[in-house]
Amino acid sequence: MDFVKLNDVYELLKTDNQALYVETDMRAMYNPTRMEVIKTATTKLVSKIMSCCPQCEIPGFDVTKANKGLACNLCGFPTNSILSYIYECQHCNFTKTEMYPHNKQFEDPMYCDNCNP
C-alpha cells in the first residue's frame, strides 16, 4: 500500500478545486493534547471526591489557599515558593494547615528575590 503525503493530497485537491479549506480536527476524541487535559482534570476531580473532611467525613476536603513564604536556604528570607496549604471543608468549615506540602523546608537561592534579584 502506498502512503500519500498530506502536502501531495493538498496539491492534488488545490488543482481540482477553486477553493480549498483545511482545518485541524479539534474534537477531544481526535486531539491528543485535549485528551491529556481532560485526563488531568478527571484525575483531579476524582482525587477531590476521594478526600473527605477529617471532622464531618463529607467528600471534597481540598486546598483552598496556598501560602507563600518558604525560607531561602542561603539568606533565610521568605520566597514566593509555597510554605503551606490551607485545606477547608465546604460543608462544616473545618480547616487544616499543611506545612511544607512539597516536602522541602527551604528553597534554593536561585528562586529567592533577595539572593537572585
N, C-alpha and C positions, 0 to 999 in steps of 0.2 A: 504494500500500500504506500502510495506517495503522499507525503505530508506537504501541504502548501503553506507558505509563509503568509502571515497576516498582511504584510505590505503587498505581496503579489495579488492577493484577493482584492485589496483596496484598489490597486491599479486596474485590475480587470473590471471591477464594478464601476469605477470612475469613467472608463472609456465607453461603457454601455449606457450610462445614465447622465442626465443633465445635472442632477443634484444628488448629493450623497451625504447622509448624516450618520455619523458614527458616535456612539456614546458607551461609557462604561456601565455595566450592569451592577448597580449599587444595592440590589436586593440582598438582604443579610444571608440568605441561603447560598448565594454565589460569591460572596465577598469575604475572603479570609480575615481581613482586618476587622470588619464589623462583627464577624463571628467571635473573634477573640475578645472584643469589647463586651459583647453580650455574655460570654462565658465568665469574664471577670466580674461583671455586675451580678450575675446569678450566684456566683460563689460568695460574694459579699452579702447578698440578701439572705442566703441560707445560713451563713455564719451569724448574722444578726438575729435571725429567727431562733437559732440554737442557743444563743446566750441569754440565760434567764437571770432575772434580778435575784441577788442573794437574800433579799428581805421578803419579797412577795412572790417570787418564782414566776412572774409573768415574763414571757419572751420579749426580746427587744432591748435588753440592757446593753448599751453601747456607748462609745465615746461621743461626748457632746462638745468637748473643748480640748484643745491641745495647748499647754502652757510652754512657752519658750523660756530659755534661760539656762540651758546646760552649760556648766562652767568650762572654760578653756583649760586645757591641760598645761599650758605654759604660764599664762598670766592670772588665771583664776576668774577673770571677768565673765559675766554671762554672755552667751552667744545666742544666735537666733535658732539654734537647734532645740529639739523638743526635750524638755525636762520632765514633764509629766502629762498624763492623760486624765481627764475627768470623765468618769462614766456616770450616767444618770438614767434612772428608770422613769419612763414616761407615764407610768401608772401611779406609783407611790412616791415619786420624787426622791427616792433614796440615791445618794451619791457616794462615789468611791474614787479616791485618787490613786493612780498607779504611777509611782516614781520610776524614772529610767525605763520607759517602755521599749527602748531599743537595746536594752542590756549593756548600756555603757554609761559611766558616771562622769566622764569628761569628754570634751570634744577636741578634735585635732586642731591645732593652732591655725591651720590653713583655712578654717571656717570661722575664725574669730575676727571681728571687725577691728579689734584693738591691735592684735598681732599682725594681721594681714589686711590693712585698710584698702 
